[in-house]
Amino acid sequence: MMNRFKGKEIQALLTKEQIEKRVKELGAEITHAYRDIKDPLILVGVLKGSVLFMADLCRAIDMPIELEFMGVSSYGEATKSSGAVQITLDLTRPIENRHVLFVEDIVDTGLTAKYLYGNMRTREPASLRLCSLLEKPSKSKGEVKVDFLGFTIPDEFVIGYGLDLAGVYRNLPYVGVLGSDV
Ligand code: 5GP
């Protein structure tokens, strides 16, 4: 039931096993990178796409953390980032002098991350870094650097493991692309 959309087959680009393995590695990298901090690390997930990744990643991090979420909606076409971002849900606490790690599902143009970075910097965290499950390398990312990256993928529209197709398919346990008609 879940393996096709409007007659097109959904093909796995990254399998459940590949994702599981890489998320564990990222968790270990993050644990190592923040080993000397005193207060718990604050993970900020960007809704809704990062929810599945966040749930797995935070359990792969072996140190105390706090969980926060931000809601953003970008204007314009659903499958294209326009760069204009609106915050629809904000953090519940101040982050001043705290170490903050953004958790994104995918960095495409980087405009969403750039906007969120600018917004967060005004709140004066001790440090601000970005972890993204996926990155499409083909576009210029401006000032945004992904500090902890899961996978570089081709410039195709992907769905599953949190990423949606017109609001659905976030619960696919793998990352897929729409293939040919079946
Ligand atoms: P950016 O601002 O980096 O161009 O885009 C980031 C947002 O666009 C992501 O958080 C995601 O919501 C959406 N996006 C970008 N590429 C894809 C894709 O291939 N599939 C899906 N489902 N969403 C995408």
Backbone and ligand atoms as CSV (ligand in chain L), in Angstrom:
chain,resi,resn,atom,element,x,y,z
A,1,MET,N,N,0.822,-1.224,0.000
A,1,MET,CA,C,0.000,0.000,0.000
A,1,MET,C,C,0.850,1.266,0.000
A,2,MET,N,N,1.977,1.161,0.716
A,2,MET,CA,C,2.795,2.369,0.881
A,2,MET,C,C,3.883,2.478,-0.177
A,3,ASN,N,N,3.950,1.508,-1.089
A,3,ASN,CA,C,5.107,1.547,-1.982
A,3,ASN,C,C,4.821,2.166,-3.346
A,4,ARG,N,N,3.637,2.804,-3.472
A,4,ARG,CA,C,3.423,3.558,-4.704
A,4,ARG,C,C,2.558,4.783,-4.483
A,5,PHE,N,N,2.717,5.749,-5.373
A,5,PHE,CA,C,1.969,6.998,-5.291
A,5,PHE,C,C,1.498,7.353,-6.698
A,6,LYS,N,N,0.177,7.469,-6.862
A,6,LYS,CA,C,-0.425,7.801,-8.166
A,6,LYS,C,C,0.190,6.987,-9.303
A,7,GLY,N,N,0.291,5.688,-9.086
A,7,GLY,CA,C,0.782,4.804,-10.146
A,7,GLY,C,C,2.289,4.736,-10.256
A,8,LYS,N,N,2.975,5.588,-9.498
A,8,LYS,CA,C,4.450,5.528,-9.547
A,8,LYS,C,C,4.962,4.732,-8.362
A,9,GLU,N,N,5.978,3.933,-8.646
A,9,GLU,CA,C,6.568,3.128,-7.596
A,9,GLU,C,C,7.524,3.993,-6.753
A,10,ILE,N,N,7.534,3.750,-5.442
A,10,ILE,CA,C,8.495,4.448,-4.589
A,10,ILE,C,C,9.713,3.546,-4.401
A,11,GLN,N,N,10.867,4.031,-4.860
A,11,GLN,CA,C,12.083,3.223,-4.778
A,11,GLN,C,C,12.967,3.697,-3.637
A,12,ALA,N,N,13.526,2.752,-2.901
A,12,ALA,CA,C,14.392,3.110,-1.773
A,12,ALA,C,C,15.698,3.712,-2.275
A,13,LEU,N,N,16.005,4.886,-1.779
A,13,LEU,CA,C,17.303,5.512,-2.067
A,13,LEU,C,C,18.254,5.172,-0.925
A,14,LEU,N,N,17.705,5.219,0.295
A,14,LEU,CA,C,18.454,4.813,1.490
A,14,LEU,C,C,17.583,3.827,2.253
A,15,THR,N,N,18.109,2.664,2.530
A,15,THR,CA,C,17.307,1.652,3.221
A,15,THR,C,C,17.264,1.952,4.724
A,16,LYS,N,N,16.308,1.284,5.378
A,16,LYS,CA,C,16.153,1.383,6.823
A,16,LYS,C,C,17.472,1.034,7.526
A,17,GLU,N,N,18.135,0.015,7.023
A,17,GLU,CA,C,19.391,-0.442,7.642
A,17,GLU,C,C,20.503,0.599,7.469
A,18,GLN,N,N,20.584,1.174,6.277
A,18,GLN,CA,C,21.610,2.202,6.030
A,18,GLN,C,C,21.387,3.404,6.950
A,19,ILE,N,N,20.125,3.795,7.096
A,19,ILE,CA,C,19.804,4.949,7.949
A,19,ILE,C,C,20.149,4.639,9.406
A,20,GLU,N,N,19.745,3.467,9.867
A,20,GLU,CA,C,20.015,3.067,11.263
A,20,GLU,C,C,21.513,3.122,11.586
A,21,LYS,N,N,22.297,2.584,10.665
A,21,LYS,CA,C,23.752,2.530,10.868
A,21,LYS,C,C,24.340,3.952,10.930
A,22,ARG,N,N,23.932,4.783,9.977
A,22,ARG,CA,C,24.494,6.147,9.903
A,22,ARG,C,C,24.056,6.999,11.099
A,23,VAL,N,N,22.820,6.811,11.548
A,23,VAL,CA,C,22.327,7.591,12.688
A,23,VAL,C,C,23.130,7.241,13.946
A,24,LYS,N,N,23.449,5.963,14.109
A,24,LYS,CA,C,24.273,5.547,15.258
A,24,LYS,C,C,25.648,6.223,15.195
A,25,GLU,N,N,26.237,6.258,13.981
A,25,GLU,CA,C,27.544,6.901,13.813
A,25,GLU,C,C,27.467,8.393,14.138
A,26,LEU,N,N,26.405,9.041,13.658
A,26,LEU,CA,C,26.235,10.479,13.930
A,26,LEU,C,C,26.103,10.721,15.430
A,27,GLY,N,N,25.347,9.860,16.104
A,27,GLY,CA,C,25.182,9.977,17.552
A,27,GLY,C,C,26.525,9.911,18.265
A,28,ALA,N,N,27.374,9.007,17.804
A,28,ALA,CA,C,28.704,8.863,18.405
A,28,ALA,C,C,29.564,10.101,18.126
A,29,GLU,N,N,29.495,10.626,16.893
A,29,GLU,CA,C,30.248,11.845,16.535
A,29,GLU,C,C,29.827,13.020,17.412
A,30,ILE,N,N,28.527,13.147,17.596
A,30,ILE,CA,C,27.989,14.264,18.381
A,30,ILE,C,C,28.385,14.107,19.853
A,31,THR,N,N,28.274,12.904,20.370
A,31,THR,CA,C,28.665,12.634,21.765
A,31,THR,C,C,30.127,13.043,21.980
A,32,HIS,N,N,30.961,12.683,21.006
A,32,HIS,CA,C,32.387,13.008,21.111
A,32,HIS,C,C,32.614,14.524,21.038
A,33,ALA,N,N,31.941,15.178,20.088
A,33,ALA,CA,C,32.152,16.608,19.866
A,33,ALA,C,C,31.762,17.448,21.083
A,34,TYR,N,N,30.769,17.009,21.815
A,34,TYR,CA,C,30.277,17.801,22.952
A,34,TYR,C,C,30.685,17.195,24.305
A,35,ARG,N,N,31.722,16.362,24.298
A,35,ARG,CA,C,32.046,15.622,25.525
A,35,ARG,C,C,32.417,16.509,26.708
A,36,ASP,N,N,32.898,17.754,26.429
A,36,ASP,CA,C,33.359,18.592,27.542
A,36,ASP,C,C,32.343,19.626,28.026
A,37,ILE,N,N,31.158,19.661,27.461
A,37,ILE,CA,C,30.216,20.719,27.878
A,37,ILE,C,C,29.595,20.369,29.236
A,38,LYS,N,N,29.198,21.415,29.947
A,38,LYS,CA,C,28.713,21.190,31.326
A,38,LYS,C,C,27.198,21.012,31.393
A,39,ASP,N,N,26.462,21.928,30.774
A,39,ASP,CA,C,24.996,21.796,30.779
A,39,ASP,C,C,24.567,20.817,29.694
A,40,PRO,N,N,23.375,20.268,29.821
A,40,PRO,CA,C,22.890,19.381,28.747
A,40,PRO,C,C,22.847,20.089,27.383
A,41,LEU,N,N,23.172,19.346,26.342
A,41,LEU,CA,C,23.085,19.853,24.971
A,41,LEU,C,C,21.603,20.046,24.618
A,42,ILE,N,N,21.307,21.143,23.922
A,42,ILE,CA,C,19.921,21.367,23.480
A,42,ILE,C,C,19.794,20.988,22.007
A,43,LEU,N,N,18.985,19.983,21.719
A,43,LEU,CA,C,18.707,19.607,20.334
A,43,LEU,C,C,17.436,20.328,19.905
A,44,VAL,N,N,17.523,21.050,18.796
A,44,VAL,CA,C,16.356,21.770,18.291
A,44,VAL,C,C,15.943,21.153,16.956
A,45,GLY,N,N,14.841,20.452,16.957
A,45,GLY,CA,C,14.337,19.829,15.737
A,45,GLY,C,C,13.445,20.784,14.977
A,46,VAL,N,N,13.570,20.759,13.666
A,46,VAL,CA,C,12.731,21.609,12.836
A,46,VAL,C,C,11.553,20.761,12.339
A,47,LEU,N,N,10.364,21.174,12.748
A,47,LEU,CA,C,9.150,20.415,12.416
A,47,LEU,C,C,8.753,20.611,10.961
A,48,LYS,N,N,8.072,19.622,10.345
A,48,LYS,CA,C,7.810,18.341,10.963
A,48,LYS,C,C,8.821,17.302,10.515
A,49,GLY,N,N,9.551,17.626,9.457
A,49,GLY,CA,C,10.395,16.629,8.794
A,49,GLY,C,C,11.432,15.945,9.659
A,50,SER,N,N,11.918,16.651,10.704
A,50,SER,CA,C,13.028,16.083,11.475
A,50,SER,C,C,12.579,15.129,12.579
A,51,VAL,N,N,11.276,14.944,12.753
A,51,VAL,CA,C,10.782,14.216,13.932
A,51,VAL,C,C,11.281,12.762,14.004
A,52,LEU,N,N,11.253,12.060,12.898
A,52,LEU,CA,C,11.681,10.659,12.930
A,52,LEU,C,C,13.191,10.558,13.154
A,53,PHE,N,N,13.927,11.407,12.451
A,53,PHE,CA,C,15.384,11.458,12.604
A,53,PHE,C,C,15.739,11.824,14.043
A,54,MET,N,N,15.081,12.828,14.579
A,54,MET,CA,C,15.333,13.280,15.949
A,54,MET,C,C,15.118,12.147,16.953
A,55,ALA,N,N,14.028,11.420,16.781
A,55,ALA,CA,C,13.695,10.346,17.730
A,55,ALA,C,C,14.803,9.291,17.758
A,56,ASP,N,N,15.360,8.970,16.602
A,56,ASP,CA,C,16.435,7.978,16.547
A,56,ASP,C,C,17.776,8.574,16.974
A,57,LEU,N,N,18.045,9.797,16.495
A,57,LEU,CA,C,19.341,10.425,16.784
A,57,LEU,C,C,19.526,10.668,18.279
A,58,CYS,N,N,18.496,11.161,18.950
A,58,CYS,CA,C,18.693,11.523,20.368
A,58,CYS,C,C,18.991,10.282,21.200
A,59,ARG,N,N,18.489,9.126,20.760
A,59,ARG,CA,C,18.792,7.893,21.495
A,59,ARG,C,C,20.175,7.350,21.175
A,60,ALA,N,N,20.787,7.876,20.118
A,60,ALA,CA,C,22.156,7.469,19.765
A,60,ALA,C,C,23.194,8.403,20.395
A,61,ILE,N,N,22.725,9.446,21.073
A,61,ILE,CA,C,23.635,10.388,21.737
A,61,ILE,C,C,23.744,9.990,23.209
A,62,ASP,N,N,24.969,9.742,23.641
A,62,ASP,CA,C,25.189,9.202,24.988
A,62,ASP,C,C,25.606,10.311,25.956
A,63,MET,N,N,24.704,11.236,26.182
A,63,MET,CA,C,24.941,12.310,27.160
A,63,MET,C,C,23.597,12.988,27.422
A,64,PRO,N,N,23.488,13.770,28.505
A,64,PRO,CA,C,22.207,14.414,28.778
A,64,PRO,C,C,21.862,15.452,27.703
A,65,ILE,N,N,20.649,15.439,27.253
A,65,ILE,CA,C,20.191,16.420,26.250
A,65,ILE,C,C,18.827,16.976,26.670
A,66,GLU,N,N,18.489,18.126,26.089
A,66,GLU,CA,C,17.119,18.646,26.180
A,66,GLU,C,C,16.573,18.697,24.762
A,67,LEU,N,N,15.292,18.479,24.635
A,67,LEU,CA,C,14.656,18.493,23.307
A,67,LEU,C,C,13.797,19.740,23.147
A,68,GLU,N,N,13.993,20.427,22.030
A,68,GLU,CA,C,13.143,21.558,21.672
A,68,GLU,C,C,12.753,21.404,20.205
A,69,PHE,N,N,11.687,22.058,19.831
A,69,PHE,CA,C,11.276,22.038,18.417
A,69,PHE,C,C,10.936,23.432,17.953
A,70,MET,N,N,11.191,23.674,16.670
A,70,MET,CA,C,10.742,24.915,16.046
A,70,MET,C,C,9.852,24.543,14.874
A,71,GLY,N,N,8.822,25.318,14.708
A,71,GLY,CA,C,7.970,25.120,13.542
A,71,GLY,C,C,8.249,26.226,12.548
A,72,VAL,N,N,8.434,25.862,11.304
A,72,VAL,CA,C,8.620,26.883,10.264
A,72,VAL,C,C,7.728,26.554,9.080
A,73,SER,N,N,7.287,27.592,8.425
A,73,SER,CA,C,6.597,27.324,7.164
A,73,SER,C,C,7.202,28.268,6.148
A,74,SER,N,N,7.562,27.702,5.000
A,74,SER,CA,C,8.110,28.571,3.966
A,74,SER,C,C,6.999,28.880,2.977
A,75,TYR,N,N,7.024,30.076,2.504
A,75,TYR,CA,C,6.007,30.482,1.548
A,75,TYR,C,C,6.345,29.920,0.179
A,76,GLY,N,N,5.398,29.972,-0.707
A,76,GLY,CA,C,5.675,29.561,-2.086
A,76,GLY,C,C,5.289,28.126,-2.322
A,77,GLU,N,N,5.769,27.593,-3.414
A,77,GLU,CA,C,5.413,26.235,-3.825
A,77,GLU,C,C,5.858,25.197,-2.801
A,78,ALA,N,N,5.072,24.147,-2.674
A,78,ALA,CA,C,5.345,23.130,-1.657
A,78,ALA,C,C,6.677,22.423,-1.871
A,79,THR,N,N,7.071,22.218,-3.106
A,79,THR,CA,C,8.284,21.436,-3.347
A,79,THR,C,C,9.505,22.327,-3.599
A,80,LYS,N,N,9.324,23.646,-3.471
A,80,LYS,CA,C,10.472,24.535,-3.687
A,80,LYS,C,C,10.604,25.494,-2.526
A,81,SER,N,N,11.822,25.774,-2.150
A,81,SER,CA,C,12.043,26.690,-1.047
A,81,SER,C,C,12.154,28.100,-1.605
A,82,SER,N,N,11.344,29.011,-1.049
A,82,SER,CA,C,11.357,30.373,-1.565
A,82,SER,C,C,12.334,31.261,-0.803
A,83,GLY,N,N,12.752,30.785,0.379
A,83,GLY,CA,C,13.659,31.588,1.182
A,83,GLY,C,C,12.955,32.426,2.227
A,84,ALA,N,N,11.693,32.705,2.024
A,84,ALA,CA,C,10.931,33.447,3.025
A,84,ALA,C,C,10.358,32.445,4.022
A,85,VAL,N,N,10.780,32.584,5.268
A,85,VAL,CA,C,10.414,31.592,6.277
A,85,VAL,C,C,9.664,32.271,7.413
A,86,GLN,N,N,8.629,31.631,7.887
A,86,GLN,CA,C,7.883,32.171,9.018
A,86,GLN,C,C,7.971,31.175,10.174
A,87,ILE,N,N,8.224,31.690,11.378
A,87,ILE,CA,C,8.261,30.810,12.556
A,87,ILE,C,C,6.830,30.605,13.059
A,88,THR,N,N,6.406,29.352,13.078
A,88,THR,CA,C,5.040,29.043,13.508
A,88,THR,C,C,5.027,28.445,14.921
A,89,LEU,N,N,6.185,27.990,15.389
A,89,LEU,CA,C,6.312,27.487,16.758
A,89,LEU,C,C,7.713,27.819,17.232
A,90,ASP,N,N,7.802,28.438,18.390
A,90,ASP,CA,C,9.122,28.881,18.877
A,90,ASP,C,C,9.586,28.012,20.052
A,91,LEU,N,N,10.842,28.178,20.425
A,91,LEU,CA,C,11.418,27.452,21.556
A,91,LEU,C,C,10.648,27.779,22.830
A,92,THR,N,N,10.669,26.856,23.786
A,92,THR,CA,C,9.938,27.089,25.034
A,92,THR,C,C,10.813,27.750,26.102
A,93,ARG,N,N,12.137,27.805,25.862
A,93,ARG,CA,C,13.052,28.364,26.865
A,93,ARG,C,C,14.136,29.200,26.213
A,94,PRO,N,N,14.780,30.064,27.017
A,94,PRO,CA,C,15.936,30.801,26.493
A,94,PRO,C,C,17.098,29.837,26.238
A,95,ILE,N,N,17.957,30.179,25.286
A,95,ILE,CA,C,19.119,29.324,24.984
A,95,ILE,C,C,20.431,30.058,25.232
A,96,GLU,N,N,20.344,31.211,25.860
A,96,GLU,CA,C,21.533,32.014,26.130
A,96,GLU,C,C,22.585,31.186,26.870
A,97,ASN,N,N,23.826,31.266,26.378
A,97,ASN,CA,C,24.965,30.542,26.973
A,97,ASN,C,C,24.836,29.022,26.959
A,98,ARG,N,N,23.937,28.492,26.148
A,98,ARG,CA,C,23.780,27.041,26.057
A,98,ARG,C,C,24.272,26.547,24.695
A,99,HIS,N,N,24.696,25.291,24.639
A,99,HIS,CA,C,25.138,24.696,23.379
A,99,HIS,C,C,23.916,24.132,22.656
A,100,VAL,N,N,23.756,24.601,21.415
A,100,VAL,CA,C,22.546,24.271,20.658
A,100,VAL,C,C,22.918,23.557,19.356
A,101,LEU,N,N,22.245,22.449,19.110
A,101,LEU,CA,C,22.447,21.718,17.852
A,101,LEU,C,C,21.103,21.620,17.116
A,102,PHE,N,N,21.059,22.236,15.949
A,102,PHE,CA,C,19.875,22.149,15.092
A,102,PHE,C,C,19.794,20.779,14.439
A,103,VAL,N,N,18.625,20.218,14.373
A,103,VAL,CA,C,18.451,18.922,13.716
A,103,VAL,C,C,17.456,19.099,12.566
A,104,GLU,N,N,17.965,18.963,11.352
A,104,GLU,CA,C,17.157,19.136,10.144
A,104,GLU,C,C,17.018,17.809,9.410
A,105,ASP,N,N,15.951,17.660,8.679
A,105,ASP,CA,C,15.794,16.484,7.835
A,105,ASP,C,C,16.663,16.603,6.585
A,106,ILE,N,N,16.564,17.757,5.930
A,106,ILE,CA,C,17.282,17.915,4.656
A,106,ILE,C,C,17.663,19.375,4.447
A,107,VAL,N,N,18.868,19.577,3.963
A,107,VAL,CA,C,19.288,20.913,3.558
A,107,VAL,C,C,19.349,20.909,2.039
A,108,ASP,N,N,18.486,21.719,1.460
A,108,ASP,CA,C,18.409,21.783,-0.004
A,108,ASP,C,C,19.102,23.072,-0.448
A,109,THR,N,N,18.388,24.185,-0.490
A,109,THR,CA,C,19.046,25.458,-0.802
A,109,THR,C,C,19.812,25.998,0.404
A,110,GLY,N,N,19.427,25.546,1.598
A,110,GLY,CA,C,20.056,26.053,2.817
A,110,GLY,C,C,19.391,27.309,3.366
A,111,LEU,N,N,18.371,27.770,2.676
A,111,LEU,CA,C,17.735,29.035,3.083
A,111,LEU,C,C,17.013,28.922,4.427
A,112,THR,N,N,16.369,27.778,4.661
A,112,THR,CA,C,15.669,27.587,5.937
A,112,THR,C,C,16.681,27.615,7.077
A,113,ALA,N,N,17.752,26.849,6.926
A,113,ALA,CA,C,18.778,26.779,7.964
A,113,ALA,C,C,19.420,28.148,8.181
A,114,LYS,N,N,19.649,28.871,7.102
A,114,LYS,CA,C,20.291,30.181,7.210
A,114,LYS,C,C,19.399,31.141,8.008
A,115,TYR,N,N,18.127,31.099,7.713
A,115,TYR,CA,C,17.189,31.963,8.422
A,115,TYR,C,C,17.159,31.607,9.913
A,116,LEU,N,N,17.071,30.319,10.213
A,116,LEU,CA,C,16.991,29.877,11.608
A,116,LEU,C,C,18.276,30.217,12.370
A,117,TYR,N,N,19.398,30.067,11.702
A,117,TYR,CA,C,20.687,30.421,12.298
A,117,TYR,C,C,20.710,31.893,12.712
A,118,GLY,N,N,20.307,32.750,11.777
A,118,GLY,CA,C,20.290,34.193,12.041
A,118,GLY,C,C,19.403,34.503,13.233
A,119,ASN,N,N,18.260,33.865,13.266
A,119,ASN,CA,C,17.308,34.078,14.350
A,119,ASN,C,C,17.897,33.609,15.694
A,120,MET,N,N,18.529,32.438,15.689
A,120,MET,CA,C,19.060,31.865,16.935
A,120,MET,C,C,20.242,32.662,17.475
A,121,ARG,N,N,21.071,33.175,16.555
A,121,ARG,CA,C,22.272,33.901,16.991
A,121,ARG,C,C,21.926,35.099,17.855
A,122,THR,N,N,20.791,35.725,17.568
A,122,THR,CA,C,20.390,36.901,18.354
A,122,THR,C,C,20.095,36.504,19.800
A,123,ARG,N,N,19.889,35.218,20.046
A,123,ARG,CA,C,19.586,34.761,21.415
A,123,ARG,C,C,20.839,34.356,22.186
A,124,GLU,N,N,21.999,34.539,21.529
A,124,GLU,CA,C,23.319,34.360,22.141
A,124,GLU,C,C,23.577,33.003,22.811
A,125,PRO,N,N,23.438,31.916,22.036
A,125,PRO,CA,C,23.826,30.611,22.574
A,125,PRO,C,C,25.352,30.522,22.696
A,126,ALA,N,N,25.839,29.597,23.513
A,126,ALA,CA,C,27.287,29.403,23.646
A,126,ALA,C,C,27.866,28.889,22.333
A,127,SER,N,N,27.117,28.020,21.642
A,127,SER,CA,C,27.517,27.556,20.318
A,127,SER,C,C,26.276,27.110,19.566
A,128,LEU,N,N,26.399,27.116,18.248
A,128,LEU,CA,C,25.275,26.780,17.385
A,128,LEU,C,C,25.809,25.947,16.230
A,129,ARG,N,N,25.328,24.711,16.129
A,129,ARG,CA,C,25.776,23.866,15.018
A,129,ARG,C,C,24.579,23.186,14.377
A,130,LEU,N,N,24.835,22.605,13.213
A,130,LEU,CA,C,23.752,22.033,12.421
A,130,LEU,C,C,24.027,20.572,12.103
A,131,CYS,N,N,23.010,19.739,12.363
A,131,CYS,CA,C,23.065,18.329,11.978
A,131,CYS,C,C,21.922,18.105,11.003
A,132,SER,N,N,22.221,17.514,9.852
A,132,SER,CA,C,21.147,17.218,8.905
A,132,SER,C,C,21.295,15.780,8.411
A,133,LEU,N,N,20.178,15.095,8.335
A,133,LEU,CA,C,20.228,13.727,7.814
A,133,LEU,C,C,20.696,13.729,6.366
A,134,LEU,N,N,20.141,14.659,5.577
A,134,LEU,CA,C,20.422,14.678,4.136
A,134,LEU,C,C,20.870,16.060,3.685
A,135,GLU,N,N,21.669,16.059,2.623
A,135,GLU,CA,C,22.029,17.314,1.966
A,135,GLU,C,C,22.083,17.085,0.465
A,136,LYS,N,N,21.506,18.036,-0.262
A,136,LYS,CA,C,21.660,18.007,-1.723
A,136,LYS,C,C,22.798,18.950,-2.067
A,137,PRO,N,N,23.825,18.456,-2.711
A,137,PRO,CA,C,25.052,19.235,-2.862
A,137,PRO,C,C,25.049,20.220,-4.016
A,138,SER,N,N,24.064,20.109,-4.889
A,138,SER,CA,C,24.166,20.820,-6.161
A,138,SER,C,C,23.975,22.329,-6.060
A,139,LYS,N,N,23.371,22.782,-4.962
A,139,LYS,CA,C,23.083,24.209,-4.879
A,139,LYS,C,C,24.116,24.930,-4.011
A,140,SER,N,N,24.188,26.234,-4.218
A,140,SER,CA,C,25.082,27.014,-3.378
A,140,SER,C,C,24.410,27.237,-2.028
A,141,LYS,N,N,25.142,26.981,-0.967
A,141,LYS,CA,C,24.537,26.990,0.364
A,141,LYS,C,C,24.757,28.298,1.121
A,142,GLY,N,N,25.400,29.261,0.479
A,142,GLY,CA,C,25.641,30.507,1.190
A,142,GLY,C,C,26.518,30.260,2.396
A,143,GLU,N,N,26.099,30.781,3.524
A,143,GLU,CA,C,26.942,30.685,4.726
A,143,GLU,C,C,26.656,29.450,5.560
A,144,VAL,N,N,25.769,28.589,5.096
A,144,VAL,CA,C,25.374,27.470,5.947
A,144,VAL,C,C,26.266,26.252,5.744
A,145,LYS,N,N,26.795,25.774,6.856
A,145,LYS,CA,C,27.634,24.581,6.809
A,145,LYS,C,C,26.956,23.505,7.661
A,146,VAL,N,N,26.853,22.310,7.105
A,146,VAL,CA,C,26.292,21.207,7.879
A,146,VAL,C,C,27.445,20.573,8.673
A,147,ASP,N,N,27.399,20.686,9.997
A,147,ASP,CA,C,28.501,20.200,10.834
A,147,ASP,C,C,28.478,18.683,10.985
A,148,PHE,N,N,27.273,18.120,11.061
A,148,PHE,CA,C,27.113,16.666,11.179
A,148,PHE,C,C,26.130,16.231,10.096
A,149,LEU,N,N,26.648,15.508,9.100
A,149,LEU,CA,C,25.806,15.162,7.950
A,149,LEU,C,C,25.631,13.651,7.819
A,150,GLY,N,N,24.383,13.240,7.593
A,150,GLY,CA,C,24.094,11.824,7.388
A,150,GLY,C,C,24.515,11.367,6.005
A,151,PHE,N,N,23.863,11.883,4.987
A,151,PHE,CA,C,24.112,11.445,3.612
A,151,PHE,C,C,24.018,12.624,2.643
A,152,THR,N,N,24.866,12.610,1.641
A,152,THR,CA,C,24.706,13.498,0.492
A,152,THR,C,C,23.893,12.728,-0.543
A,153,ILE,N,N,22.841,13.355,-1.041
A,153,ILE,CA,C,21.981,12.653,-2.010
A,153,ILE,C,C,21.897,13.441,-3.320
A,154,PRO,N,N,21.479,12.797,-4.398
A,154,PRO,CA,C,21.315,13.521,-5.661
A,154,PRO,C,C,20.186,14.554,-5.560
A,155,ASP,N,N,20.163,15.471,-6.483
A,155,ASP,CA,C,19.180,16.546,-6.466
A,155,ASP,C,C,17.814,16.050,-6.973
A,156,GLU,N,N,17.201,15.192,-6.171
A,156,GLU,CA,C,15.885,14.644,-6.509
A,156,GLU,C,C,14.964,14.840,-5.328
A,157,PHE,N,N,13.659,14.857,-5.573
A,157,PHE,CA,C,12.703,15.003,-4.487
A,157,PHE,C,C,12.571,13.678,-3.759
A,158,VAL,N,N,12.891,13.680,-2.473
A,158,VAL,CA,C,12.852,12.440,-1.693
A,158,VAL,C,C,11.722,12.477,-0.663
A,159,ILE,N,N,11.263,11.298,-0.305
A,159,ILE,CA,C,10.172,11.194,0.672
A,159,ILE,C,C,10.471,10.070,1.667
A,160,GLY,N,N,9.763,10.124,2.788
A,160,GLY,CA,C,9.908,9.060,3.789
A,160,GLY,C,C,10.853,9.434,4.914
A,161,TYR,N,N,10.845,8.659,5.990
A,161,TYR,CA,C,11.642,8.893,7.188
A,161,TYR,C,C,11.508,10.362,7.622
A,162,GLY,N,N,10.280,10.837,7.657
A,162,GLY,CA,C,9.999,12.208,8.087
A,162,GLY,C,C,9.661,13.163,6.968
A,163,LEU,N,N,10.181,12.875,5.780
A,163,LEU,CA,C,9.959,13.788,4.643
A,163,LEU,C,C,8.639,13.463,3.945
A,164,ASP,N,N,7.909,14.506,3.599
A,164,ASP,CA,C,6.549,14.285,3.084
A,164,ASP,C,C,6.434,14.482,1.580
A,165,LEU,N,N,5.348,13.914,1.084
A,165,LEU,CA,C,4.905,14.172,-0.283
A,165,LEU,C,C,3.484,14.707,-0.120
A,166,ALA,N,N,3.323,16.008,-0.323
A,166,ALA,CA,C,2.023,16.652,-0.126
A,166,ALA,C,C,1.397,16.273,1.227
A,167,GLY,N,N,2.227,16.265,2.252
A,167,GLY,CA,C,1.724,16.048,3.610
A,167,GLY,C,C,1.721,14.603,4.081
A,168,VAL,N,N,1.849,13.656,3.164
A,168,VAL,CA,C,1.823,12.253,3.581
A,168,VAL,C,C,3.172,11.551,3.307
A,169,TYR,N,N,3.216,10.281,3.659
A,169,TYR,CA,C,4.394,9.410,3.465
A,169,TYR,C,C,5.546,9.672,4.426
A,170,ARG,N,N,5.318,10.491,5.457
A,170,ARG,CA,C,6.401,10.728,6.422
A,170,ARG,C,C,6.763,9.454,7.177
A,171,ASN,N,N,5.808,8.528,7.282
A,171,ASN,CA,C,6.023,7.315,8.075
A,171,ASN,C,C,6.670,6.165,7.302
A,172,LEU,N,N,7.069,6.390,6.055
A,172,LEU,CA,C,7.869,5.362,5.368
A,172,LEU,C,C,9.144,5.139,6.168
A,173,PRO,N,N,9.539,3.899,6.441
A,173,PRO,CA,C,10.728,3.679,7.269
A,173,PRO,C,C,12.055,3.859,6.524
A,174,TYR,N,N,11.991,4.223,5.257
A,174,TYR,CA,C,13.216,4.441,4.466
A,174,TYR,C,C,13.059,5.750,3.697
A,175,VAL,N,N,14.147,6.204,3.052
A,175,VAL,CA,C,14.078,7.398,2.200
A,175,VAL,C,C,13.945,6.929,0.764
A,176,GLY,N,N,12.878,7.366,0.096
A,176,GLY,CA,C,12.626,6.897,-1.261
A,176,GLY,C,C,12.470,8.025,-2.271
A,177,VAL,N,N,12.509,7.616,-3.535
A,177,VAL,CA,C,12.233,8.551,-4.634
A,177,VAL,C,C,11.109,7.951,-5.483
A,178,LEU,N,N,10.403,8.816,-6.171
A,178,LEU,CA,C,9.335,8.332,-7.048
A,178,LEU,C,C,9.950,7.822,-8.348
A,179,GLY,N,N,9.707,6.564,-8.618
A,179,GLY,CA,C,10.272,5.967,-9.822
A,179,GLY,C,C,9.322,6.060,-10.996
A,180,SER,N,N,9.447,5.131,-11.906
A,180,SER,CA,C,8.627,5.147,-13.126
A,180,SER,C,C,7.239,4.575,-12.855
A,181,ASP,N,N,6.323,4.805,-13.808
A,181,ASP,CA,C,4.963,4.273,-13.691
A,181,ASP,C,C,4.995,2.757,-13.615
A,182,VAL,N,N,4.083,2.203,-12.796
A,182,VAL,CA,C,3.990,0.733,-12.743
A,182,VAL,C,C,2.580,0.301,-13.113
L,1,5GP,P1,P,15.914,24.575,2.005
L,1,5GP,O1,O,15.459,25.822,2.711
L,1,5GP,O2,O,17.228,24.040,2.506
L,1,5GP,O3,O,15.912,24.726,0.514
L,1,5GP,O4,O,14.797,23.493,2.219
L,1,5GP,C1,C,14.581,22.877,3.396
L,1,5GP,C2,C,13.198,22.296,3.464
L,1,5GP,O5,O,12.606,22.039,2.173
L,1,5GP,C3,C,13.296,20.950,4.139
L,1,5GP,O6,O,13.269,21.086,5.550
L,1,5GP,C4,C,12.103,20.223,3.562
L,1,5GP,O7,O,10.955,20.532,4.296
L,1,5GP,C5,C,11.961,20.788,2.156
L,1,5GP,N1,N,12.621,19.916,1.161
L,1,5GP,C6,C,13.741,20.167,0.453
L,1,5GP,N2,N,14.045,19.143,-0.364
L,1,5GP,C7,C,13.084,18.202,-0.140
L,1,5GP,C8,C,12.866,16.877,-0.682
L,1,5GP,O8,O,13.593,16.328,-1.529
L,1,5GP,N3,N,11.773,16.204,-0.210
L,1,5GP,C9,C,10.930,16.741,0.721
L,1,5GP,N4,N,9.891,15.982,1.104
L,1,5GP,N5,N,11.115,17.980,1.244
L,1,5GP,C10,C,12.185,18.691,0.817
